[in-house]
Amino acid sequence: MYIKRNLFSFIGLLLGALALLLAITHFLAGPFSPPPSLETLVAGKITAVRESALAALKGVPLPEKQRVRSWDIDTILTISTSFTAIIAIVFGVVATFYKENRLGIQAALLFGAGTLAFQVAMVWLMLVLAVFLIAMVVAALSGNLSF
């Protein structure tokens, strides 16, 4: 059987395809965890300002707050997708050392690197779109927006 002779490239190919599928699904169907409400964010900021103002009036130094990292489903999906893509690349490199089939090696490397490139490209695309949206709002508020 060909899979037995090309085990590392086959595993890399499967992991790379799984990582790409996870990345596309998370991009199209996500985010899965609900964002905090605006009231919660504003209440937290107001409480922090009040506490720091009272501490400054009393002359007490402000205690440093340790930020607790919350693990939600979106964070777990992003990390697991990146990790799976990196493992696919590693299996592709190992398959190269064992001189396995070139097509399987290239597919494993392409799927792994493609997944990482897809994630980076989507972050940059969202940044560009956010800047474009802010520019449109500023232009609309200043009256320079014409259609």
Backbone as a printed PyTorch tensor [residue, N CA C, xyz], in Angstrom:
tensor([[[  0.8450,  -1.1830,   0.0000],
         [  0.0000,   0.0000,   0.0000],
         [  0.8870,   1.2410,   0.0000]],

        [[  0.4570,   2.2920,  -0.6780],
         [  1.2530,   3.5130,  -0.8110],
         [  1.2690,   4.3450,   0.4720]],

        [[  0.2270,   4.2400,   1.2580],
         [  0.1770,   5.0340,   2.4870],
         [  1.2610,   4.5920,   3.4570]],

        [[  1.5450,   3.2980,   3.4910],
         [  2.5520,   2.8040,   4.4100],
         [  3.9480,   3.3290,   4.0530]],

        [[  4.2340,   3.4930,   2.7670],
         [  5.5370,   4.0170,   2.3510],
         [  5.6080,   5.5340,   2.4900]],

        [[  4.4760,   6.1860,   2.4950],
         [  4.4180,   7.6530,   2.5690],
         [  3.6460,   8.1010,   3.8020]],

        [[  3.9450,   7.5070,   4.9300],
         [  3.1560,   7.7330,   6.1360],
         [  3.2510,   9.1790,   6.6250]],

        [[  4.4430,   9.7350,   6.6830],
         [  4.6000,  11.0870,   7.2250],
         [  3.9460,  12.1370,   6.3260]],

        [[  4.1130,  11.9940,   5.0280],
         [  3.4790,  12.9680,   4.1350],
         [  1.9650,  12.8180,   4.1560]],

        [[  1.4690,  11.6000,   4.3130],
         [  0.0220,  11.3910,   4.3810],
         [ -0.5620,  12.0030,   5.6540]],

        [[  0.1090,  11.8120,   6.7750],
         [ -0.3590,  12.4090,   8.0310],
         [ -0.2840,  13.9330,   7.9460]],

        [[  0.8020,  14.4630,   7.3670],
         [  0.9310,  15.9000,   7.1820],
         [ -0.1520,  16.4550,   6.2780]],

        [[ -0.4750,  15.7070,   5.2270],
         [ -1.5380,  16.1180,   4.3150],
         [ -2.8820,  16.1680,   5.0270]],

        [[ -3.1810,  15.1520,   5.8120],
         [ -4.4520,  15.1330,   6.5510],
         [ -4.5150,  16.2560,   7.5850]],

        [[ -3.4300,  16.4610,   8.3260],
         [ -3.4250,  17.5220,   9.3370],
         [ -3.5060,  18.9060,   8.6960]],

        [[ -2.8180,  19.0980,   7.5750],
         [ -2.8860,  20.3790,   6.8830],
         [ -4.2780,  20.6580,   6.3390]],

        [[ -4.9090,  19.6450,   5.7720],
         [ -6.2740,  19.8240,   5.2660],
         [ -7.2440,  20.0940,   6.4130]],

        [[ -7.0540,  19.4080,   7.5330],
         [ -7.9050,  19.6550,   8.7070],
         [ -7.7050,  21.0770,   9.2320]],

        [[ -6.4640,  21.5330,   9.2570],
         [ -6.1890,  22.8910,   9.7370],
         [ -6.8200,  23.9290,   8.8180]],

        [[ -6.7150,  23.7280,   7.5130],
         [ -7.3210,  24.6690,   6.5770],
         [ -8.8440,  24.6580,   6.6970]],

        [[ -9.4130,  23.4850,   6.8750],
         [-10.8610,  23.3860,   7.0620],
         [-11.2970,  24.0880,   8.3480]],

        [[-10.5340,  23.9160,   9.4190],
         [-10.8370,  24.6100,  10.6730],
         [-10.7380,  26.1230,  10.5170]],

        [[ -9.7100,  26.5920,   9.8220],
         [ -9.5210,  28.0350,   9.6480],
         [-10.6490,  28.6420,   8.8320]],

        [[-11.0280,  27.9870,   7.7480],
         [-12.1040,  28.5150,   6.9130],
         [-13.4330,  28.4730,   7.6440]],

        [[-13.7030,  27.3900,   8.3630],
         [-14.9550,  27.2820,   9.1210],
         [-15.0190,  28.3400,  10.2160]],

        [[-13.9140,  28.5450,  10.9210],
         [-13.8990,  29.5450,  11.9850],
         [-14.0640,  30.9450,  11.4240]],

        [[-13.4950,  31.1950,  10.2430],
         [-13.6290,  32.5120,   9.6310],
         [-15.0500,  32.7510,   9.1410]],

        [[-15.6480,  31.7690,   8.5030],
         [-16.9730,  31.9590,   7.9130],
         [-18.1030,  31.8660,   8.9330]],

        [[-17.9830,  30.9650,   9.9030],
         [-19.0810,  30.7570,  10.8520],
         [-18.8470,  31.4320,  12.1950]],

        [[-17.6470,  31.8820,  12.4870],
         [-17.3310,  32.4430,  13.7930],
         [-17.6150,  33.9140,  13.8810]],

        [[-17.3620,  34.5470,  14.9600],
         [-16.8860,  34.0150,  16.2380],
         [-18.0010,  33.2840,  16.9890]],

        [[-17.5940,  32.2790,  17.7230],
         [-18.5530,  31.4290,  18.4040],
         [-18.8620,  31.8780,  19.8220]],

        [[-17.9230,  32.5430,  20.4880],
         [-18.1820,  33.0250,  21.8440],
         [-18.7640,  34.4300,  21.7590]],

        [[-19.8000,  34.7050,  22.5480],
         [-20.4180,  36.0310,  22.4750],
         [-19.5050,  37.0920,  23.0900]],

        [[-19.4290,  38.2730,  22.4710],
         [-18.6060,  39.3400,  23.0400],
         [-19.2820,  39.9160,  24.2820]],

        [[-18.4980,  40.5090,  25.1860],
         [-19.1190,  41.1150,  26.3630],
         [-19.9870,  42.3000,  25.9480]],

        [[-21.0430,  42.5280,  26.7120],
         [-21.9550,  43.6120,  26.3750],
         [-21.2910,  44.9660,  26.6270]],

        [[-21.8070,  45.9830,  25.9880],
         [-21.2640,  47.3280,  26.1270],
         [-21.4210,  47.8230,  27.5630]],

        [[-22.5380,  47.4600,  28.2050],
         [-22.7600,  47.8700,  29.5950],
         [-21.6990,  47.2920,  30.5180]],

        [[-21.3170,  46.0400,  30.2830],
         [-20.3020,  45.4020,  31.1100],
         [-18.9510,  46.0930,  30.9380]],

        [[-18.5950,  46.4060,  29.6930],
         [-17.3200,  47.0880,  29.4520],
         [-17.2850,  48.4690,  30.0830]],

        [[-18.3600,  49.2420,  29.9150],
         [-18.4030,  50.5980,  30.4610],
         [-18.4010,  50.5650,  31.9870]],

        [[-19.1690,  49.6440,  32.5760],
         [-19.2100,  49.5350,  34.0360],
         [-17.8380,  49.1700,  34.5980]],

        [[-17.1250,  48.2890,  33.9240],
         [-15.7830,  47.9190,  34.3730],
         [-14.8210,  49.0820,  34.3170]],

        [[-14.8830,  49.8650,  33.2560],
         [-13.9920,  51.0270,  33.1300],
         [-14.3310,  52.0990,  34.1650]],

        [[-15.6210,  52.3480,  34.3880],
         [-16.0270,  53.3540,  35.3780],
         [-15.5850,  52.9440,  36.7690]],

        [[-15.7160,  51.6650,  37.0940],
         [-15.2910,  51.1740,  38.4030],
         [-13.7780,  51.3280,  38.5650]],

        [[-13.0310,  51.0390,  37.5410],
         [-11.5690,  51.1700,  37.6130],
         [-11.1580,  52.6220,  37.7870]],

        [[-11.8220,  53.5420,  37.0860],
         [-11.5020,  54.9680,  37.2270],
         [-11.8460,  55.4520,  38.6340]],

        [[-13.0000,  55.0330,  39.1570],
         [-13.4020,  55.4440,  40.4960],
         [-12.4080,  54.9420,  41.5450]],

        [[-12.0060,  53.6660,  41.4280],
         [-11.0610,  53.1060,  42.3930],
         [ -9.7040,  53.8100,  42.3200]],

        [[ -9.2460,  54.1210,  41.1110],
         [ -7.9540,  54.7980,  41.0000],
         [ -8.0350,  56.2350,  41.5040]],

        [[ -9.1720,  56.8980,  41.3080],
         [ -9.3240,  58.2660,  41.8150],
         [ -9.3560,  58.2680,  43.3390]],

        [[-10.0830,  57.3310,  43.9450],
         [-10.1230,  57.2430,  45.4110],
         [ -8.7550,  56.9100,  45.9790]],

        [[ -8.0250,  56.0150,  45.3180],
         [ -6.6830,  55.6650,  45.7950],
         [ -5.7380,  56.8570,  45.6760]],

        [[ -5.8890,  57.6450,  44.6070],
         [ -5.0320,  58.8230,  44.4440],
         [ -5.3430,  59.8800,  45.4900]],

        [[ -6.6180,  60.0510,  45.8410],
         [ -6.9940,  61.0260,  46.8690],
         [ -6.5080,  60.6070,  48.2480]],

        [[ -6.5090,  59.3120,  48.5120],
         [ -6.0370,  58.8110,  49.8030],
         [ -4.5150,  58.7380,  49.8670]],

        [[ -3.8660,  58.8120,  48.7230],
         [ -2.4070,  58.7240,  48.6900],
         [ -1.8980,  57.2960,  48.7230]],

        [[ -2.7480,  56.3600,  48.4660],
         [ -2.3770,  54.9470,  48.4610],
         [ -1.9200,  54.5760,  47.0510]],

        [[ -0.8020,  53.8790,  46.9250],
         [ -0.3880,  53.4650,  45.5760],
         [ -1.3670,  52.4310,  45.0030]],

        [[ -1.5540,  52.5100,  43.7110],
         [ -2.4780,  51.5920,  43.0510],
         [ -1.8790,  50.1940,  42.9610]],

        [[ -2.6380,  49.1940,  43.3490],
         [ -2.1280,  47.8240,  43.1920],
         [ -2.1660,  47.4310,  41.7110]],

        [[ -1.1360,  46.7240,  41.3060],
         [ -1.0790,  46.2670,  39.9130],
         [ -2.0330,  45.0930,  39.7500]],

        [[ -2.8820,  45.2010,  38.7460],
         [ -3.8480,  44.1290,  38.4990],
         [ -3.2390,  43.1230,  37.5390]],

        [[ -3.3760,  41.8720,  37.9000],
         [ -2.9350,  40.8000,  37.0290],
         [ -4.0760,  40.4530,  36.0770]],

        [[ -3.8060,  40.5540,  34.8010],
         [ -4.8410,  40.2510,  33.8210],
         [ -4.9510,  38.7440,  33.6830]],

        [[ -6.1460,  38.2550,  33.9130],
         [ -6.3980,  36.8240,  33.7950],
         [ -6.8160,  36.5390,  32.3600]],

        [[ -6.1010,  35.6380,  31.7150],
         [ -6.4140,  35.2990,  30.3270],
         [ -7.5770,  34.3210,  30.3110]],

        [[ -8.6000,  34.7060,  29.5800],
         [ -9.7600,  33.8310,  29.4890],
         [ -9.6630,  32.9890,  28.2260]],

        [[ -9.9390,  31.7220,  28.3700],
         [ -9.8960,  30.7960,  27.2540],
         [-11.3210,  30.5500,  26.7910]],

        [[-11.6640,  31.1520,  25.6480],
         [-12.9740,  30.8860,  25.0750],
         [-12.7900,  30.0060,  23.8430]],

        [[-13.8890,  29.6460,  23.2260],
         [-13.8350,  28.7040,  22.1090],
         [-13.0900,  29.2990,  20.9110]],

        [[-13.1740,  30.6120,  20.7110],
         [-12.4720,  31.2320,  19.5910],
         [-10.9630,  31.1890,  19.7740]],

        [[-10.4950,  31.4440,  20.9860],
         [ -9.0610,  31.3740,  21.2690],
         [ -8.5460,  29.9540,  21.0860]],

        [[ -9.3090,  28.9970,  21.5780],
         [ -8.9080,  27.5930,  21.4520],
         [ -8.8670,  27.1740,  19.9860]],

        [[ -9.8540,  27.5940,  19.2050],
         [ -9.8770,  27.2520,  17.7810],
         [ -8.7080,  27.8810,  17.0280]],

        [[ -8.4020,  29.1330,  17.3250],
         [ -7.2950,  29.8000,  16.6430],
         [ -5.9640,  29.1320,  16.9620]],

        [[ -5.7390,  28.8270,  18.2280],
         [ -4.4820,  28.2010,  18.6290],
         [ -4.3820,  26.7820,  18.0730]],

        [[ -5.4710,  26.0290,  18.1320],
         [ -5.4200,  24.6490,  17.6320],
         [ -5.2570,  24.6140,  16.1140]],

        [[ -5.8410,  25.5750,  15.4160],
         [ -5.6600,  25.6300,  13.9610],
         [ -4.2090,  25.9230,  13.6100]],

        [[ -3.6130,  26.8940,  14.2840],
         [ -2.2100,  27.2260,  14.0210],
         [ -1.2900,  26.0720,  14.3880]],

        [[ -1.5680,  25.4320,  15.5090],
         [ -0.7480,  24.3130,  15.9560],
         [ -0.8420,  23.1430,  14.9810]],

        [[ -2.0550,  22.8490,  14.4940],
         [ -2.2370,  21.7650,  13.5420],
         [ -1.5210,  22.0640,  12.2260]],

        [[ -1.5540,  23.3160,  11.7920],
         [ -0.8510,  23.6940,  10.5630],
         [  0.6590,  23.5500,  10.7290]],

        [[  1.1840,  23.9380,  11.8750],
         [  2.6230,  23.8120,  12.1190],
         [  3.0370,  22.3440,  12.1780]],

        [[  2.2070,  21.5070,  12.7970],
         [  2.5060,  20.0740,  12.8530],
         [  2.4800,  19.4770,  11.4430]],

        [[  1.5560,  19.9500,  10.5900],
         [  1.5160,  19.4720,   9.2050],
         [  2.8010,  19.8410,   8.4660]],

        [[  3.3020,  21.0460,   8.7060],
         [  4.5650,  21.4570,   8.0870],
         [  5.7190,  20.6000,   8.5960]],

        [[  5.7170,  20.3000,   9.8840],
         [  6.7720,  19.4610,  10.4570],
         [  6.7230,  18.0630,   9.8420]],

        [[  5.5230,  17.4840,   9.6770],
         [  5.4150,  16.1750,   9.0480],
         [  5.8680,  16.2270,   7.5890]],

        [[  5.6160,  17.3250,   6.8970],
         [  6.1070,  17.4720,   5.5320],
         [  7.6200,  17.5050,   5.4670]],

        [[  8.2340,  18.1880,   6.4260],
         [  9.7000,  18.2500,   6.4670],
         [ 10.2830,  16.8800,   6.8140]],

        [[  9.6740,  16.1820,   7.7670],
         [ 10.1440,  14.8380,   8.1240],
         [  9.9890,  13.8890,   6.9400]],

        [[  8.8950,  14.0290,   6.1950],
         [  8.6950,  13.1860,   5.0140],
         [  9.7630,  13.4720,   3.9600]],

        [[ 10.2450,  14.7100,   3.9150],
         [ 11.3290,  15.0410,   2.9900],
         [ 12.6040,  14.2950,   3.3680]],

        [[ 12.8730,  14.1880,   4.6550],
         [ 14.0680,  13.4680,   5.0980],
         [ 13.9860,  11.9840,   4.7610]],

        [[ 12.7850,  11.4190,   4.7920],
         [ 12.6070,  10.0090,   4.4740],
         [ 12.4190,   9.7590,   2.9790]],

        [[ 12.5330,  10.8060,   2.1670],
         [ 12.4320,  10.7310,   0.7080],
         [ 11.1300,  10.0660,   0.2730]],

        [[ 10.0350,  10.5690,   0.8220],
         [  8.7310,  10.0560,   0.4400],
         [  8.2770,  10.7230,  -0.8540]],

        [[  7.0790,  10.4410,  -1.2620],
         [  6.5350,  10.9620,  -2.5080],
         [  6.5060,  12.4910,  -2.4790]],

        [[  7.0280,  13.1230,  -3.5450],
         [  7.1170,  14.5850,  -3.5840],
         [  5.7510,  15.2460,  -3.5670]],

        [[  4.7870,  14.6440,  -4.2270],
         [  3.4620,  15.2370,  -4.2770],
         [  2.8230,  15.2910,  -2.8850]],

        [[  2.9850,  14.2430,  -2.1070],
         [  2.4620,  14.2400,  -0.7380],
         [  3.1690,  15.2460,   0.1480]],

        [[  4.4750,  15.3660,  -0.0310],
         [  5.2560,  16.3360,   0.7390],
         [  4.8020,  17.7530,   0.4000]],

        [[  4.6790,  18.0260,  -0.8910],
         [  4.2660,  19.3620,  -1.3110],
         [  2.8560,  19.6920,  -0.8300]],

        [[  1.9680,  18.7050,  -0.8530],
         [  0.6030,  18.9430,  -0.3850],
         [  0.5820,  19.2320,   1.1100]],

        [[  1.3510,  18.4850,   1.8860],
         [  1.3990,  18.7200,   3.3340],
         [  1.9530,  20.1090,   3.6320]],

        [[  3.0360,  20.4770,   2.9450],
         [  3.6170,  21.8000,   3.1650],
         [  2.6890,  22.9090,   2.6730]],

        [[  2.0260,  22.6770,   1.5520],
         [  1.1260,  23.6900,   1.0050],
         [ -0.0850,  23.9090,   1.9050]],

        [[ -0.6880,  22.8320,   2.3800],
         [ -1.8380,  22.9890,   3.2650],
         [ -1.4500,  23.6500,   4.5820]],

        [[ -0.3250,  23.2600,   5.1660],
         [  0.1110,  23.8640,   6.4230],
         [  0.4500,  25.3300,   6.2750]],

        [[  1.2770,  25.6530,   5.2710],
         [  1.6650,  27.0510,   5.0570],
         [  0.4720,  27.8710,   4.5690]],

        [[ -0.3920,  27.2570,   3.7730],
         [ -1.5860,  27.9610,   3.2960],
         [ -2.5260,  28.3260,   4.4260]],

        [[ -2.6390,  27.4570,   5.4030],
         [ -3.4860,  27.7610,   6.5570],
         [ -2.9300,  28.9410,   7.3450]],

        [[ -1.6360,  28.9330,   7.5920],
         [ -1.0280,  30.0530,   8.3190],
         [ -1.1350,  31.3490,   7.5190]],

        [[ -0.9330,  31.2640,   6.2180],
         [ -1.0500,  32.4570,   5.3750],
         [ -2.4920,  32.9570,   5.3330]],

        [[ -3.4490,  32.0460,   5.3260],
         [ -4.8560,  32.4340,   5.3280],
         [ -5.2090,  33.1920,   6.6030]],

        [[ -4.7400,  32.7050,   7.7380],
         [ -5.0310,  33.3870,   8.9950],
         [ -4.4050,  34.7800,   9.0300]],

        [[ -3.1700,  34.9020,   8.5880],
         [ -2.5050,  36.2100,   8.5750],
         [ -3.2010,  37.1530,   7.5950]],

        [[ -3.5650,  36.6350,   6.4320],
         [ -4.2280,  37.4720,   5.4250],
         [ -5.5840,  37.9650,   5.9170]],

        [[ -6.3110,  37.1470,   6.6410],
         [ -7.6160,  37.5740,   7.1500],
         [ -7.4710,  38.6440,   8.2280]],

        [[ -6.4360,  38.5570,   9.0490],
         [ -6.2000,  39.6000,  10.0520],
         [ -5.8850,  40.9170,   9.3660]],

        [[ -5.0230,  40.8920,   8.3460],
         [ -4.6790,  42.1160,   7.6290],
         [ -5.8730,  42.6740,   6.8630]],

        [[ -6.6720,  41.7960,   6.2860],
         [ -7.8630,  42.2550,   5.5790],
         [ -8.8330,  42.9510,   6.5240]],

        [[ -9.0110,  42.4010,   7.7080],
         [ -9.9060,  43.0300,   8.6860],
         [ -9.3470,  44.3750,   9.1490]],

        [[ -8.0260,  44.4830,   9.2870],
         [ -7.4280,  45.7630,   9.6530],
         [ -7.6400,  46.8150,   8.5650]],

        [[ -7.4410,  46.4290,   7.3180],
         [ -7.6400,  47.3660,   6.2120],
         [ -9.1020,  47.7940,   6.1310]],

        [[-10.0130,  46.8430,   6.3030],
         [-11.4360,  47.1840,   6.2620],
         [-11.8390,  48.0850,   7.4300]],

        [[-11.2480,  47.8670,   8.5970],
         [-11.5570,  48.7210,   9.7440],
         [-11.0570,  50.1470,   9.5050]],

        [[ -9.8550,  50.2890,   8.9570],
         [ -9.3320,  51.6260,   8.6480],
         [-10.1990,  52.2970,   7.5940]],

        [[-10.6210,  51.5380,   6.5840],
         [-11.4840,  52.0810,   5.5440],
         [-12.8290,  52.5260,   6.1210]],

        [[-13.3780,  51.7350,   7.0340],
         [-14.6500,  52.1000,   7.6710],
         [-14.5040,  53.3620,   8.5060]],

        [[-13.4170,  53.4900,   9.2520],
         [-13.1870,  54.6930,  10.0540],
         [-13.0290,  55.9100,   9.1540]],

        [[-12.3130,  55.7510,   8.0460],
         [-12.1510,  56.8630,   7.1120],
         [-13.4960,  57.2680,   6.5070]],

        [[-14.3540,  56.3130,   6.2220],
         [-15.6750,  56.6310,   5.6690],
         [-16.5320,  57.3670,   6.6890]],

        [[-16.4670,  56.9450,   7.9490],
         [-17.2520,  57.6120,   8.9900],
         [-16.7580,  59.0380,   9.1920]],

        [[-15.4450,  59.2250,   9.2310],
         [-14.8950,  60.5710,   9.3880],
         [-15.2750,  61.4470,   8.1990]],

        [[-15.2170,  60.9020,   7.0010],
         [-15.5930,  61.6710,   5.8170],
         [-17.0820,  62.0040,   5.8290]],

        [[-17.9010,  61.1000,   6.2980],
         [-19.3390,  61.3570,   6.3560],
         [-19.6610,  62.4160,   7.4080]],

        [[-18.9660,  62.3780,   8.5420],
         [-19.2100,  63.3610,   9.5930],
         [-18.7190,  64.7520,   9.2110]],

        [[-17.6520,  64.8130,   8.4290],
         [-17.1400,  66.1170,   8.0290],
         [-17.8250,  66.6730,   6.7820]],

        [[-18.6630,  65.8930,   6.1700],
         [-19.4090,  66.3460,   5.0090],
         [-18.6550,  66.2270,   3.7010]],

        [[-17.5630,  65.5150,   3.6820],
         [-16.7640,  65.3470,   2.4670],
         [-17.1160,  64.0760,   1.6960]],

        [[-18.0960,  63.3370,   2.1510],
         [-18.4670,  62.0960,   1.4930],
         [-19.4940,  62.3830,   0.4270]],

        [[-19.1630,  62.0930,  -0.7980],
         [-20.1230,  62.3220,  -1.8810],
         [-20.2420,  61.0490,  -2.7080]],

        [[-21.4190,  60.8040,  -3.1920],
         [-21.6430,  59.5990,  -4.0050],
         [-21.9080,  59.9730,  -5.4270]]])
